[in-house]
Amino acid sequence: MPAVKFTLNGKPQSVDAVSAMPLLWVLRDTLGMTGTKFGCGMSLCGACTVHIDGQPVRSCVTPISAVAGKRITTIEGLSPDRSHPIQRAWIEEDVPQCGYCQSGQIMTAAALLSKTSSPTDADIDEAMRNNICRCGTYEEIRRAIHRAADIQRAAGGAR
């Protein structure tokens, strides 16, 4: 079992794991990054979304071998103090109810905002369509994404 080397939240990592082991379990069980949640295990709900080289990816179906040499960002690495525009907007809009899906929602929304500075409702619906919120906070999520876009633009597009 050769070590898999990658960067996690800006820090180099080397993990000994079976090559087919899902990234989700390496993050949670080996590296203690428990903000990334297990929801369905089949890439259907979005609770396990992380960024790999800036792209939103479902960690429950991504084998650890696929991340060798890549940059992974989890919810813990989005910002150390919750200052990322999407995190600020999530708090200001009081989005979470149970909160279980929220790290995946936030990571997907952050990826959208990294590409689209002024998303329309249609842009948001398309980007977020495969993230399930069992509490039904979709309207709050949409409002928070619009607010985060405003925050990001006011800050000069930083992030």
Secondary structure, DSSP 8 states (H G I E B T S, - for coil): --EEEEEETTEEEEEE--TTSBHHHIIIIIT--TTS--S-SSSSS-TTEEEETTEEEETTS-BGGGGTT-EEE-HHHH-TTS-SHHHHHHHHTT--SS-TTHHHHHHHHHHHHHH-SS--HHHHHHHHTT---TT--HHHHHHHHHHHHHHHHHTTS--
